[in-house]
Amino acid sequence: MSPSLTTITAATGSLVLAATLTGCAGTSTASTEKVVTVYSADGLKGEKGDGWYDKVFADFEKQTGIKVEYVEGGSGEMVQRAVRERNNTQADIIVTLPPFIQQAGSKGLLQKYVPEGAEWVGGGDKAEDGTWTSVVNNYFGFVYNKEQLKQAPRTWEELLDPRFENKLQYSTPGVAGDGTAVVIKAMHDFDGQAPAMEYLKKLQKNNVGPSSSTSKLAPKVDKGEILVANGDVQMNFAQSRSMPNLGIWFPAKDGDRPTTFALPYAAGLMDKAPHGENARKLLDFMLAEKAQRQVSEIGGGFPARKDVKPTDANAVALAGLLRGVEVFEPDWNDIDKNLTTYIEAWKSATGS
């Protein structure tokens, strides 16, 4: 997702210096501060202050007096930053897409904390050891320009057509969560690493080039600068409110049904969180029934809690998008173990 590492005071939207995060992690002063720092993949904070994070963080501060300091970047970049800061932890909570939340866990960055309400989150959407829990469910997808393309391409194979030369782009696997998802879905749809890489090698002739930010691709599609890009349902659905030419679709292998897989925003408590108690309160708040009911209405996403079944217009539209689409479940343990191998194979195939 986005490469921006700007730190934002979420409740006010005002910029603050990233240097404010380099203070006394783990000290008694830090533990009593009325602040909590969130490192997150993008998509849940609105560009106009109208996203799910904006609403939830503002409500949290009003209720508790605790300000949320927000740092946004790619899922992989957020984990890498947390690794670099291991000896002076700055983040209290990290929110990333799979497989990077699993990566954070395997690197020992997370401590066990099961938020209130987590019993309503499906088993595949939370860690068995209690180190992370999904707070917003989501699905991988693609976007296309509805004005210039009268209908979405149906298959992966259609994207090889010369009309998409320099009109197609996907975010960088290994850096962006949604970019990594391109590799995961291709490996599923083409039934293995080798045929997937063979396809992505062919696709490269139409690809504009690398992009560390998935969120920045949708505006390019909306304007017609490119015709097709990768994304995810929650982020793109929210963006479509201000981007009328944006359509969401799910590629299929020729002869098969379109497919997707869950790509939730998963949150974990940092192992040496300087404001651990505040972080626990925020995790509880994000998973509370009220915040979960706002996921579709405000955020354009799917509640993580299975007992929350919204009926707002967005929830109905989102359900419609997935109708007829096969949802498969990746083997996240395998992907976490072999992610470097898969990314290196992609780099070799595409010359990236």
N, C-alpha and C positions, 0 to 999 in steps of 0.2 A: 504494500500500500504506500501511502505518501512518504517521500524522503524527508519532509520538513521536520526539523527537530526543534521548532519554536516552542517555547514554554509559554503557556497561557493561563492566566487566572480565570478559570472557566466561568465563575459566577459573574464577572464583570466584562469579560472579553478583552481586557486590556493586556498589552504585552508587558512581560516582565523579563528581566535579564536571566538567561540560563545560569549565570553565576550564582543566583540565589539558591541554586540546588547543590552547591558545593560545600555546604556548611557542615555542622557537627553531627554527622550521621551516628546514631546510636547513643548520643549523650543524653543526660537527663533533661537538658534544655530542649533538645529535639523532641523527646518523648512527650513533653508537655505543651508543645506548640499546637495551636488550633489550625492545623494544615494537614493535608494528605496529598501525596504526589502520585499521579497516575501516568504510566507509560502505556501508550495505546496505539494500535493500528488505526488508520483513519476510517471514516465511514459513519460513525455514530455522532460526530459533532457537526452541526450544520454550518455551512459557509456564511449564513446570515444569522447565526445564533438561534436557529430554530430546530436543532437536532435533538435526539433523545438525550445525549450527554448534557446538552445545554439545560434542558428542563430538569433532569435528575440532579445534576450538580447544584443548580440554583436552589432547588427544593431542599437538598441535603444541607446546604449552608444555612438556609433560613431556619431549618429545624434544629441544627446542632451547633451552629456558629463556626463550623470547621470549613475552611476554604479548600477548594480543590485546585491544585496546580497541575496543569495538563501538558504532557509532552507527546507529540504525535510523530510517527514515522512508520516505515515499513515493518511488517511483523518480524522479519529476520533482523532488520536493523535495530529494533527495540531489544531483542534478545542479545545481540552483539554488544550493544551499549551497556546493558546490564552486566554482561560478563566482564567488560572492561572496568566497571565500577564495583566489582565484587568486594574489593577491600575497603570501599568507601561507598556503601550502597546509598543511592539517592532516591530511587523509586520505592514506594510502599506497595503499589499494586501494578501488575503488568497485565495487559489485555492484548492478546494476539489471536490470529487465526491458526488452526492446525496446519502443518505439523509443528509449528513453532512453539506452541504452548507445551507440547510434549517435549520439545527440545529444551525449553527452559527448565522443565522438571528433571530431565536426565542430566542436566548440567549442575543440578543442585542449587538452582536459584530460588526455589520455592519452598515454603514451609506449609505444613498441613493446617488448613482451616476450612471447615465446612460451614458455609453461610446458612443462616436461617432461611428455610424454604427450599434448600437444596434437595430435600427428600422428594420433591416434585419434579426434579430434573432427571431426564432419562439417563440410563446407565452409560450409554455411549457418549453422552454430552458432559461427563464429569470424570475426573481421575479416580481410579480405584483406591489410590492411597490418600485421597482427600486434598491434594495439592492445588487443584484448579476446578472451577465450575463454570459452565457456560452461562452467560448473562443475557445474551441475545442470540437466537438461532438465525440461521442464514443459509443460503444456497449459492453455489457457484453458477455463473451464467455468462452470457455474452450480450453485447449491445450492438444495435445497427441503426443506421440513419433511415427513419421511416419516410422521409420526404424523397430521398434519392433512390431508395430501394422500396419498391411497392410492397414487397414481402420479405421476411427474413430469409437468409439462406437456410436450407434445411439440413445440409450435411457438411461434414468436415471437407469432403471432396470438392464441394462447390467453391470453397475458399481458395482452391488452387487455380481458379479461373483467372486469366490475365486481366480481367476488369478490376480485380482487387489489387493489382500491382501498385505498391506504395499507397494503398488505401486501407491497409490492415495493420494493426499493431496490438501486441500484448505485452503486459508488464513482465519484468525480468524474473524468471524462476530463481529461487534461492534468496532473493531480496524481498520481493513482494509476495504476500500470501496468496493473492489471486493469480500471480504469475506462476507460482509453484503449482497451483491448482490446474493450470493448463496441462502441465506434464502429467499430473495424477490422472486427470480425466482422459487424456490421450492414451495413457498406458492401459486404462480400463477399457476404453472403447475399441482400441486396436488389439486388445488381448496380449499385452506384453510390452516390455521395454524396447526390444529391437524394432518391431513394426511401428511403434509410436515414434521412435526417433527417426525412422525412415520417412514417416509422414512429415514430421516437423522440419526435417531437412528440406523437403520439397516446398513446404509452406514458406520457408525463409525468403524465397525469391520475391514474395509479395509483402513481406514484413517491413515496415518502415524502419524498425530498429529497436534497441532496448529502451525501456522506460522503467525507472525505479518506482514510479507512482502509477497506481491503477486509477485513482480518483481523477487524475488529470486527463485520462483518455476519453472519458464520457463527453466533456465539453468539446473536444476535437471531433467526436462523432456527431454531436448535435449540430455543429457548425458545418459539417460536411467536409472537413479537412481530411478525415478518414471515414470509411464507411462501416467498418467493423472493428470491435475491440473486445477484450475480455473485461470482466467485472464481477460483481456479485449482486444478487437480487436486492438485498436491503439497501446497499449504497446507491445502486442505479435507480431503484424505485423512488428513493428520496430525491435524487438528482432530477428525475423526470418531471418533478413539480415545476422546475424552472427551465427545463430543457425539453420543449415540446416535440422535438424530432427524435427523441431517444426511445428505442424499442428494445425489449428484453427477449432473448431467445436462448435455446439450448441445442447445440449441435448434436447430430446423430451420425454414426458411421453409416455409410450407404447401405440401405436394406434393413437397418435396425431402428429401434425407437430412440427418441432423444433421451439423454441421460443427464443427471446432475448428482451432486452429493452435498450433504450438509457441511457447511463451512462456518461454524459458530464463532462468535466473539467469546473467547474463554478467558476468565479472569483468575489470577492467582496472587496470593499474598507473598511478597518477597521475603526471602529467608532472613535477612537482617534489616527488615523494614524499620526506618528510623521513627515512624509514627504508626506502629503496629496496631494500637488500639483504635486509632482513627480509621485505619484501613479496614479493620474488621467491621466497623460501623458502616462504612461506605459499601462494602460487599453485601452486608445484610440489606442495606437500603436499595441497592440495585436489583436484588432478587426478591424484594417485597412485592406483594400482589399489586399494589398501586402502580409502582414503576413498571412492572411487567405488563400491565394493561395498557401502558402508554407506548410500548414498543412498536406496535403496528400503527396506531393513530398518529404518533409523533415521529417515530423513527423509520417507519416503513419496513420494519422487520418482523420477525416471528418470536413470540415469547419463548423463553427457555423453560419456563414452568409448564408442565403438561396440564395442570389444573386450571390454567388461565386460558380461556377460549374467547378472545375478543370477537365482536360482531360488527365493528366499525367498517366503513367503506373500504379503507385500506386493507383490512384483514380479508374481506371478501375478494378484492382484486388480486391480492397476493396468492390466495388459494387457487384462483383461476389460472394464474400463470403456471402453476405446477401441475395442472390437470393434464393427464396423458403423458407425463414425463416420468421416466423410471428413475427412482432414487436409489443409488447404491451406497454401500458403506465401505470406505477404504480401510485397509489394514494399517491403522496409524502407527502401530508398534513397528511394523515392517518399514514404513516410510521414515519414521524417526531414525531407525537403525541404518537405513540405506540411503538417506536423503542425499548425502554428499555424492554417492555413486550415481544417482539419478541426475543430479545437477551437472556433474562432469560429463555424463553421457549426452545431455542436452547441449552443453557447450561444444562438445566435439562434433555433434551432428549439425549444428547450426553455424559453427565457426564464430561463436560469440565469445 
